[in-house]
Amino acid sequence: MLIWKIIADSVWLMQYLLLGAYAGAGTSIVAIVRSTVFLNRKHKWAQSRLWLFGFLGLALIIGIITWKGSISLFTSFSSFTAIFSFWIGNPSLTRKLNIPIALSMLVYDSFNLSFADIVNQIMSAASAIIGIIRLDMKKGDLMQIRQDRKPIIK
């Protein structure tokens, strides 16, 4: 599955470069390197906690190098949050953190007129919400939500 993410991030990298959206391109570089290491997590060299700090440091350096004002904070936030969420390996938490990641990138992509990634981020957030409802919420929690709703029309 991660191989497809690496391919997708490579395409996003090219698209951001063509748009001149270098903070987004930098975030894609971090994502490609991160996914490559995570793809090899079965190997001892890829299990070191140093990778976590290395990825965070790389994201910070790329954020500084590609800084174009406060809009660049959105990609930095997304990159830091994604690094953390994938590192801990908890799919439930990853789904929950994907919502602010997608919304943050949605703002950046809107600013840079990256229409393909705007659609991608909307689909990513929707997918995370559906996953949270289907996989993370207990049926009792969902029933409680339904019981708490008040009818709009009596």
Secondary structure, DSSP 8 states (H G I E B T S, - for coil): -HHHHHHHHHHHHHHHHHHT-HHHHHHHHHHHHHHHHHHTTTSGGG--THHHHHHHHHHHHHHHHT--STTHHHHHHHHHHHHHHHHHT-HHHHHHHHHHHHHHHHHHHHHTT-HHHHHHHHHHHHHHHHHIIIIIS-HHHHHHHHHH---S--
